[in-house]
């Protein structure tokens, strides 16, 4: 008996695109996700701001990390959905990573493997 692959899709996107990504993932058949507020730096330029007369540079931008573990839905479909919903065409749109998941266990039922997802 061959188990189907379990994969985790991790996307770091702009916070204002989260609602669009959630809707697109639900339409794709992958409604389960975990969202974390994160800060990061990449190709998006730093900003210079002032606070109490002091100038400082903000080079860590607020982002949202979306994690979605899939077994029944192809990871490529999830990646395509996130990429389409998060795209603005500007620097700082984010990145998407696909990682293999070696095992999964559902705490409530004790199910393992793809059945746990």
KEBA-655303 format. One line per 5 residues: number of its first residue (from 1); their letters; for each residue z negated, x, y negated of N, C-alpha, C, CB. Coordinates in nm, 3 decimals. Glycine has a CB too. Layout:
N
NUM = A = Z:X:Y:Z:X:Y:Z:X:Y:Z:X:Y  ... .
This chain:
117
1 = XXXXX = 0.000:0.085:0.119:0.000:0.000:0.000:0.000:0.089:-0.124:-0.123:-0.096:-0.001  0.096:0.067:-0.213:0.109:0.148:-0.334:0.052:0.073:-0.453:0.257:0.184:-0.359  -0.037:0.140:-0.527:-0.092:0.079:-0.647:0.003:0.104:-0.763:-0.233:0.135:-0.679  0.018:0.003:-0.850:0.102:0.022:-0.967:0.029:0.110:-1.067:0.140:-0.113:-1.031  0.103:0.176:-1.151:0.046:0.269:-1.248:-0.030:0.194:-1.357:0.156:0.356:-1.310 .
6 = XXXXX = -0.140:0.254:-1.397:-0.217:0.203:-1.511:-0.197:0.304:-1.623:-0.371:0.184:-1.475  -0.163:0.255:-1.741:-0.141:0.344:-1.855:-0.216:0.293:-1.975:0.009:0.356:-1.886  -0.257:0.388:-2.060:-0.322:0.353:-2.186:-0.229:0.390:-2.300:-0.459:0.425:-2.201  -0.200:0.293:-2.384:-0.121:0.316:-2.504:-0.219:0.325:-2.620:-0.013:0.202:-2.527  -0.215:0.438:-2.692:-0.304:0.462:-2.805:-0.216:0.476:-2.929:-0.393:0.591:-2.784 .
11 = XXXXX = -0.243:0.395:-3.029:-0.166:0.400:-3.154:-0.261:0.418:-3.271:-0.081:0.272:-3.172  -0.223:0.505:-3.363:-0.297:0.522:-3.488:-0.205:0.471:-3.598:-0.341:0.674:-3.512  -0.246:0.363:-3.664:-0.158:0.293:-3.758:-0.229:0.265:-3.890:-0.107:0.161:-3.697  -0.153:0.213:-3.986:-0.210:0.170:-4.114:-0.295:0.044:-4.091:-0.097:0.143:-4.219  -0.410:0.035:-4.157:-0.497:-0.082:-4.137:-0.430:-0.214:-4.173:-0.623:-0.067:-4.219 .
16 = XXXXX = -0.344:-0.214:-4.274:-0.281:-0.338:-4.316:-0.176:-0.390:-4.217:-0.218:-0.319:-4.451  -0.140:-0.311:-4.117:-0.042:-0.353:-4.017:-0.108:-0.405:-3.889:0.050:-0.238:-3.984  -0.242:-0.406:-3.884:-0.313:-0.445:-3.763:-0.282:-0.589:-3.721:-0.463:-0.430:-3.784  -0.282:-0.683:-3.815:-0.254:-0.823:-3.780:-0.116:-0.837:-3.718:-0.266:-0.913:-3.905  -0.017:-0.768:-3.774:0.120:-0.774:-3.719:0.124:-0.716:-3.578:0.218:-0.698:-3.811 .
21 = XXXXX = 0.053:-0.605:-3.556:0.051:-0.541:-3.424:-0.017:-0.632:-3.322:-0.023:-0.405:-3.430  -0.130:-0.692:-3.359:-0.199:-0.784:-3.267:-0.109:-0.900:-3.226:-0.327:-0.838:-3.332  -0.039:-0.958:-3.322:0.050:-1.070:-3.292:0.164:-1.028:-3.200:0.106:-1.129:-3.423  0.224:-0.913:-3.229:0.336:-0.863:-3.149:0.291:-0.832:-3.006:0.397:-0.738:-3.214  0.171:-0.771:-2.991:0.119:-0.742:-2.857:0.092:-0.870:-2.779:-0.009:-0.659:-2.868 .
26 = XXXXX = 0.038:-0.972:-2.843:0.014:-1.100:-2.777:0.145:-1.161:-2.729:-0.059:-1.197:-2.871  0.249:-1.150:-2.812:0.380:-1.203:-2.774:0.442:-1.124:-2.659:0.474:-1.201:-2.894  0.404:-0.998:-2.645:0.456:-0.911:-2.539:0.385:-0.936:-2.407:0.443:-0.764:-2.580  0.270:-1.002:-2.411:0.194:-1.027:-2.290:0.083:-0.925:-2.268:0.284:-1.028:-2.172  0.050:-0.849:-2.371:-0.058:-0.751:-2.364:-0.161:-0.781:-2.473:-0.002:-0.605:-2.379 .
31 = XXXXX = -0.237:-0.891:-2.458:-0.330:-0.931:-2.564:-0.459:-0.852:-2.570:-0.363:-1.075:-2.548  -0.496:-0.781:-2.462:-0.623:-0.707:-2.460:-0.609:-0.574:-2.531:-0.671:-0.686:-2.316  -0.699:-0.548:-2.624:-0.694:-0.422:-2.695:-0.831:-0.388:-2.752:-0.590:-0.427:-2.807  -0.846:-0.262:-2.787:-0.967:-0.213:-2.853:-0.924:-0.152:-2.985:-1.045:-0.108:-2.763  -0.997:-0.183:-3.092:-0.961:-0.134:-3.225:-1.078:-0.056:-3.282:-0.921:-0.252:-3.319 .
36 = XXXXX = -1.048:0.061:-3.338:-1.150:0.147:-3.398:-1.104:0.191:-3.536:-1.178:0.270:-3.308  -1.194:0.191:-3.633:-1.164:0.243:-3.766:-1.176:0.395:-3.760:-1.260:0.183:-3.876  -1.071:0.466:-3.800:-1.072:0.613:-3.797:-1.016:0.668:-3.928:-0.989:0.665:-3.677  -1.035:0.798:-3.949:-0.975:0.869:-4.062:-0.890:0.980:-4.005:-1.085:0.924:-4.160  -0.782:1.010:-4.074:-0.697:1.117:-4.024:-0.608:1.174:-4.131:-0.613:1.068:-3.910 .
41 = XXXXX = -0.540:1.281:-4.093:-0.452:1.348:-4.187:-0.327:1.391:-4.111:-0.522:1.470:-4.257  -0.214:1.375:-4.174:-0.087:1.413:-4.113:0.013:1.443:-4.222:-0.034:1.302:-4.019  0.128:1.380:-4.215:0.232:1.406:-4.313:0.214:1.327:-4.443:0.367:1.374:-4.254  0.122:1.231:-4.442:0.096:1.152:-4.563:0.031:1.242:-4.668:0.004:1.029:-4.532  0.081:1.244:-4.792:0.028:1.336:-4.893:-0.116:1.303:-4.934:0.116:1.335:-5.015 .
46 = XXXXX = -0.189:1.406:-4.975:-0.326:1.389:-5.025:-0.323:1.322:-5.162:-0.400:1.526:-5.032  -0.432:1.256:-5.197:-0.444:1.190:-5.327:-0.557:1.257:-5.404:-0.470:1.038:-5.311  -0.539:1.267:-5.534:-0.644:1.318:-5.621:-0.707:1.199:-5.692:-0.589:1.424:-5.724  -0.839:1.186:-5.684:-0.911:1.075:-5.746:-1.026:1.130:-5.828:-0.961:0.975:-5.640  -1.088:1.042:-5.908:-1.204:1.081:-5.988:-1.321:0.990:-5.957:-1.171:1.076:-6.138 .
51 = XXXXX = -1.439:1.051:-5.957:-1.562:0.976:-5.939:-1.667:1.039:-6.028:-1.607:0.974:-5.790  -1.721:0.961:-6.121:-1.820:1.007:-6.218:-1.772:1.132:-6.293:-1.952:1.037:-6.147  -1.647:1.129:-6.329:-1.590:1.237:-6.408:-1.548:1.360:-6.329:-1.687:1.278:-6.508  -1.579:1.363:-6.202:-1.541:1.476:-6.117:-1.414:1.442:-6.040:-1.657:1.514:-6.020  -1.324:1.536:-6.036:-1.199:1.517:-5.963:-1.215:1.569:-5.820:-1.083:1.589:-6.035 .
56 = XXXXX = -1.164:1.495:-5.724:-1.170:1.539:-5.585:-1.043:1.497:-5.512:-1.296:1.482:-5.514  -1.017:1.562:-5.401:-0.896:1.535:-5.324:-0.931:1.458:-5.198:-0.824:1.666:-5.287  -0.856:1.351:-5.174:-0.872:1.271:-5.053:-0.754:1.305:-4.962:-0.878:1.116:-5.085  -0.781:1.379:-4.854:-0.673:1.412:-4.762:-0.693:1.351:-4.623:-0.661:1.563:-4.749  -0.805:1.280:-4.605:-0.825:1.202:-4.483:-0.805:1.055:-4.518:-0.968:1.227:-4.422 .
61 = XXXXX = -0.704:0.996:-4.460:-0.667:0.858:-4.491:-0.724:0.763:-4.387:-0.514:0.843:-4.499  -0.765:0.644:-4.432:-0.818:0.543:-4.341:-0.707:0.491:-4.253:-0.885:0.427:-4.420  -0.732:0.488:-4.123:-0.636:0.439:-4.024:-0.709:0.351:-3.925:-0.565:0.557:-3.951  -0.634:0.288:-3.837:-0.688:0.206:-3.730:-0.632:0.260:-3.599:-0.653:0.055:-3.749  -0.720:0.283:-3.502:-0.675:0.326:-3.370:-0.678:0.205:-3.277:-0.764:0.443:-3.314 .
66 = XXXXX = -0.563:0.175:-3.219:-0.548:0.062:-3.128:-0.526:0.118:-2.988:-0.429:-0.033:-3.171  -0.610:0.076:-2.893:-0.597:0.119:-2.754:-0.569:-0.003:-2.668:-0.725:0.194:-2.705  -0.469:0.009:-2.582:-0.428:-0.101:-2.497:-0.401:-0.045:-2.358:-0.303:-0.175:-2.554  -0.477:-0.089:-2.257:-0.457:-0.044:-2.120:-0.374:-0.150:-2.048:-0.593:-0.018:-2.047  -0.265:-0.106:-1.987:-0.173:-0.201:-1.922:-0.143:-0.159:-1.778:-0.043:-0.212:-2.002 .
71 = XXXXX = -0.123:-0.260:-1.694:-0.081:-0.237:-1.556:0.035:-0.329:-1.522:-0.199:-0.260:-1.457  0.030:-0.454:-1.570:0.134:-0.553:-1.539:0.248:-0.553:-1.639:0.074:-0.690:-1.533  0.221:-0.507:-1.759:0.322:-0.502:-1.866:0.367:-0.356:-1.878:0.264:-0.556:-2.003  0.498:-0.332:-1.882:0.545:-0.193:-1.897:0.495:-0.131:-2.028:0.698:-0.188:-1.892  0.447:-0.007:-2.019:0.397:0.063:-2.138:0.505:0.075:-2.243:0.344:0.202:-2.100 .
76 = XXXXX = 0.630:0.089:-2.202:0.741:0.100:-2.297:0.752:-0.025:-2.384:0.874:0.124:-2.223  0.727:-0.143:-2.325:0.731:-0.268:-2.402:0.619:-0.271:-2.506:0.719:-0.390:-2.308  0.502:-0.220:-2.469:0.388:-0.215:-2.561:0.418:-0.117:-2.675:0.258:-0.172:-2.487  0.474:-0.001:-2.641:0.510:0.098:-2.743:0.612:0.039:-2.839:0.565:0.226:-2.678  0.715:-0.026:-2.786:0.818:-0.087:-2.871:0.759:-0.193:-2.963:0.929:-0.149:-2.784 .
81 = XXXXX = 0.668:-0.275:-2.911:0.606:-0.381:-2.991:0.523:-0.321:-3.105:0.517:-0.470:-2.903  0.444:-0.219:-3.074:0.360:-0.156:-3.177:0.448:-0.088:-3.282:0.264:-0.054:-3.114  0.549:-0.015:-3.236:0.637:0.057:-3.329:0.708:-0.039:-3.424:0.741:0.140:-3.250  0.755:-0.150:-3.370:0.825:-0.248:-3.453:0.732:-0.314:-3.555:0.891:-0.355:-3.365  0.611:-0.349:-3.510:0.516:-0.419:-3.598:0.454:-0.327:-3.702:0.406:-0.484:-3.516 .
86 = XXXXX = 0.437:-0.199:-3.670:0.368:-0.106:-3.760:0.463:-0.033:-3.855:0.291:-0.005:-3.680  0.592:-0.047:-3.836:0.690:0.030:-3.914:0.700:-0.017:-4.058:0.826:0.020:-3.848  0.689:0.078:-4.152:0.716:0.050:-4.294:0.826:0.142:-4.345:0.589:0.067:-4.378  0.852:0.250:-4.273:0.953:0.347:-4.315:0.899:0.454:-4.408:1.064:0.276:-4.381  0.768:0.452:-4.433:0.707:0.550:-4.523:0.622:0.648:-4.443:0.622:0.480:-4.630 .
91 = XXXXX = 0.592:0.763:-4.504:0.502:0.858:-4.439:0.367:0.791:-4.418:0.485:0.988:-4.524  0.304:0.823:-4.304:0.173:0.766:-4.275:0.178:0.641:-4.191:0.103:0.737:-4.400  0.295:0.605:-4.136:0.306:0.488:-4.049:0.224:0.504:-3.922:0.451:0.461:-4.013  0.209:0.627:-3.874:0.123:0.651:-3.758:0.196:0.713:-3.641:0.062:0.523:-3.714  0.126:0.715:-3.528:0.176:0.773:-3.404:0.135:0.684:-3.288:0.122:0.919:-3.385 .
96 = XXXXX = 0.211:0.694:-3.177:0.180:0.621:-3.055:0.183:0.720:-2.939:0.281:0.502:-3.031  0.080:0.714:-2.855:0.070:0.801:-2.738:0.055:0.716:-2.613:-0.049:0.901:-2.753  0.112:0.761:-2.502:0.096:0.694:-2.373:0.030:0.792:-2.278:0.234:0.643:-2.316  -0.083:0.749:-2.221:-0.162:0.835:-2.133:-0.178:0.769:-1.996:-0.301:0.864:-2.195  -0.174:0.847:-1.888:-0.202:0.788:-1.756:-0.351:0.760:-1.741:-0.152:0.883:-1.642 .
101 = XXXXX = -0.385:0.654:-1.670:-0.524:0.620:-1.641:-0.543:0.637:-1.491:-0.560:0.473:-1.689  -0.633:0.726:-1.451:-0.649:0.755:-1.309:-0.723:0.644:-1.234:-0.724:0.885:-1.291  -0.814:0.573:-1.302:-0.881:0.461:-1.236:-0.939:0.368:-1.342:-0.991:0.510:-1.141  -0.967:0.245:-1.297:-1.029:0.145:-1.384:-1.121:0.058:-1.299:-0.921:0.058:-1.458  -1.234:0.019:-1.355:-1.328:-0.069:-1.286:-1.375:-0.176:-1.383:-1.449:0.011:-1.229 .
106 = XXXXX = -1.365:-0.301:-1.341:-1.415:-0.410:-1.424:-1.564:-0.426:-1.393:-1.336:-0.544:-1.397  -1.648:-0.413:-1.493:-1.792:-0.412:-1.475:-1.842:-0.544:-1.417:-1.862:-0.383:-1.607  -1.796:-0.656:-1.470:-1.848:-0.787:-1.428:-1.818:-0.817:-1.282:-1.790:-0.896:-1.515  -1.693:-0.793:-1.238:-1.652:-0.833:-1.103:-1.650:-0.720:-1.002:-1.518:-0.894:-1.109  -1.647:-0.596:-1.050:-1.637:-0.481:-0.959:-1.496:-0.453:-0.913:-1.723:-0.504:-0.839 .
111 = XXXXX = -1.398:-0.529:-0.964:-1.259:-0.503:-0.928:-1.219:-0.364:-0.974:-1.164:-0.610:-0.989  -1.130:-0.301:-0.899:-1.084:-0.167:-0.935:-0.932:-0.163:-0.938:-1.138:-0.063:-0.837  -0.880:-0.054:-0.997:-0.735:-0.035:-1.005:-0.670:-0.136:-1.098:-0.672:-0.046:-0.867  -0.542:-0.169:-1.073:-0.470:-0.262:-1.160:-0.537:-0.399:-1.170:-0.329:-0.279:-1.110  -0.609:-0.441:-1.067:-0.678:-0.570:-1.071:-0.787:-0.573:-1.178:-0.739:-0.602:-0.935 .
116 = XX = -0.840:-0.457:-1.214:-0.945:-0.449:-1.316:-0.890:-0.465:-1.456:-1.019:-0.319:-1.304  -0.762:-0.436:-1.471:-0.700:-0.442:-1.603:-0.659:-0.585:-1.631:-0.578:-0.346:-1.614 .
